[in-house]
Amino acid sequence: MKNIKLLELGNKIRLERSKRNMSQEELAEKANVSIRTISDIERGITDIRYTNLLQISEAFGLTGSQMLDFHY
């Protein structure tokens, strides 16, 4: 069973990536993580590491708290 919060975060990352017209590959490169990591996070099938959250947030020009704020 997938964790709802992981799905929400994955959806938010996908939305932020889409807003910026970025591919998973581009985000992975900017965040210095693997494409598989981005894919797994967006699908909510892996728990995101804190360092990955920060790297992805920075790639979007956001803070980690903004990524975790689901009212943003």
Backbone bond lengths (Angstrom), bond angles and torsions (degrees), N, CA, C in turn:
res aa  C-N    CA-C-N  psi(-1)  N-CA   C-N-CA  omega(-1)  CA-C   N-CA-C  phi
1 M - - - 1.453 - - 1.522 109.34 -
2 K 1.322 116.42 132.36 1.446 121.02 -179.07 1.530 110.52 -79.82
3 N 1.322 114.68 145.60 1.452 121.90 177.22 1.530 108.32 -78.34
4 I 1.323 117.09 125.92 1.467 122.41 -177.16 1.525 111.28 -60.02
5 K 1.322 118.11 -40.92 1.469 120.88 -179.32 1.526 110.61 -65.01
6 L 1.331 117.56 -37.58 1.465 119.65 177.21 1.520 110.23 -65.79
7 L 1.324 117.10 -38.50 1.469 121.02 176.95 1.528 110.61 -64.08
8 E 1.327 116.87 -41.87 1.467 120.75 179.12 1.521 110.90 -62.45
9 L 1.324 116.39 -44.74 1.461 120.13 179.47 1.524 110.29 -65.62
10 G 1.303 117.14 -42.56 1.457 121.17 177.50 1.517 111.88 -60.12
11 N 1.331 116.21 -41.85 1.464 120.51 177.57 1.524 111.23 -65.04
12 K 1.325 116.61 -38.46 1.463 120.15 179.03 1.526 110.23 -65.27
13 I 1.310 116.92 -42.61 1.469 120.41 178.78 1.524 109.41 -63.43
14 R 1.311 117.61 -43.38 1.468 121.23 177.85 1.532 110.44 -60.61
15 L 1.329 117.28 -43.54 1.457 121.91 179.35 1.533 111.08 -63.04
16 E 1.335 116.49 -46.48 1.462 120.08 179.29 1.525 110.46 -61.81
17 R 1.316 116.65 -40.03 1.468 121.37 179.17 1.525 109.84 -65.24
18 S 1.317 116.73 -42.89 1.470 121.36 -179.98 1.527 111.33 -65.02
19 K 1.346 116.46 -40.70 1.466 120.56 178.50 1.523 111.51 -57.59
20 R 1.321 115.23 -30.66 1.464 121.02 -177.25 1.535 112.43 -97.71
21 N 1.337 115.67 7.40 1.470 121.54 -178.23 1.527 112.10 51.19
22 M 1.337 114.85 44.02 1.462 120.95 179.94 1.525 109.54 -104.05
23 S 1.307 115.55 141.86 1.462 119.88 172.10 1.536 107.79 -82.73
24 Q 1.322 115.57 166.88 1.463 119.06 174.50 1.523 109.93 -61.01
25 E 1.307 116.00 -37.05 1.465 120.70 179.73 1.528 111.06 -63.25
26 E 1.327 116.85 -43.50 1.467 120.03 179.31 1.524 111.47 -64.47
27 L 1.331 116.31 -43.08 1.458 119.83 178.34 1.517 110.80 -63.65
28 A 1.317 116.48 -44.24 1.467 120.62 179.42 1.522 110.64 -57.89
29 E 1.318 116.37 -42.91 1.464 120.23 -179.71 1.528 110.93 -65.93
30 K 1.335 117.36 -46.26 1.467 121.21 -179.51 1.530 111.84 -64.93
31 A 1.333 116.47 -34.80 1.463 121.17 -177.01 1.530 112.23 -90.74
32 N 1.327 115.82 -5.75 1.465 121.06 -179.96 1.541 112.03 59.98
33 V 1.330 114.64 44.45 1.465 121.74 174.16 1.524 107.59 -131.26
34 S 1.307 117.14 169.74 1.463 119.75 -179.14 1.534 111.13 -79.27
35 I 1.311 114.76 156.63 1.467 120.10 176.32 1.529 109.23 -61.37
36 R 1.308 116.44 -39.67 1.464 119.97 178.60 1.531 111.26 -59.71
37 T 1.331 116.71 -38.99 1.467 120.09 177.78 1.521 110.13 -60.74
38 I 1.334 116.94 -46.70 1.466 120.78 178.91 1.528 109.77 -60.53
39 S 1.311 116.87 -47.21 1.463 121.46 -179.07 1.529 111.01 -60.09
40 D 1.321 116.83 -47.24 1.467 120.72 -178.79 1.532 111.68 -64.53
41 I 1.327 116.72 -38.76 1.468 120.28 179.08 1.520 109.66 -66.79
42 E 1.323 116.83 -46.32 1.469 120.17 -179.00 1.522 112.00 -61.90
43 R 1.316 117.24 -31.70 1.470 120.29 179.48 1.516 112.55 -87.40
44 G 1.343 116.70 -3.17 1.462 120.66 177.65 1.513 113.76 71.43
45 I 1.339 117.07 23.81 1.467 118.14 -177.81 1.524 113.29 -100.77
46 T 1.317 116.45 -1.47 1.456 118.78 176.20 1.518 109.19 -137.92
47 D 1.297 115.49 145.82 1.453 120.99 176.78 1.525 107.69 -74.68
48 I 1.306 117.27 132.69 1.458 120.62 -177.76 1.526 109.98 -82.09
49 R 1.315 115.37 131.84 1.468 120.07 175.90 1.523 108.34 -75.11
50 Y 1.309 115.55 149.02 1.467 121.31 -179.05 1.526 110.95 -56.29
51 T 1.327 116.86 -44.06 1.465 119.72 -178.95 1.524 110.73 -63.98
52 N 1.317 118.10 -37.83 1.465 120.82 177.43 1.524 110.72 -66.33
53 L 1.328 117.38 -39.47 1.457 121.23 177.60 1.525 109.82 -59.03
54 L 1.320 116.48 -45.67 1.459 120.05 -179.91 1.521 111.89 -65.33
55 Q 1.323 117.10 -41.53 1.464 120.71 179.78 1.529 111.40 -64.94
56 I 1.306 117.02 -41.99 1.460 121.56 178.89 1.527 109.55 -67.01
57 S 1.323 116.84 -43.63 1.465 120.77 178.31 1.521 110.66 -58.38
58 E 1.321 116.50 -46.97 1.463 120.92 -179.93 1.523 111.22 -62.83
59 A 1.316 117.37 -36.48 1.465 120.75 178.20 1.524 110.79 -62.09
60 F 1.328 117.15 -28.39 1.463 122.50 177.82 1.526 112.17 -90.15
61 G 1.336 117.16 -8.71 1.463 120.14 -175.20 1.517 112.04 78.79
62 L 1.329 116.18 24.99 1.459 122.38 -179.78 1.523 109.70 -116.72
63 T 1.319 115.80 166.85 1.456 120.76 173.09 1.535 108.82 -92.65
64 G 1.310 115.01 164.60 1.461 119.26 176.09 1.518 111.38 -60.16
65 S 1.351 116.82 -37.55 1.467 119.22 179.47 1.516 112.04 -65.99
66 Q 1.345 116.83 -36.28 1.462 118.70 177.59 1.536 110.66 -65.31
67 M 1.316 117.20 -36.48 1.459 119.53 178.26 1.526 111.18 -66.75
68 L 1.314 116.58 -31.28 1.463 119.84 -179.13 1.525 113.01 -89.47
69 D 1.331 117.14 -5.66 1.463 121.80 177.91 1.523 108.01 -88.64
70 F 1.298 117.09 105.86 1.453 121.06 -175.80 1.522 112.54 -82.94
71 H 1.333 116.89 4.27 1.465 121.33 175.23 1.522 110.24 -104.80
72 Y 1.331 117.03 2.52 1.478 123.17 -178.56 1.488 110.66 -72.86
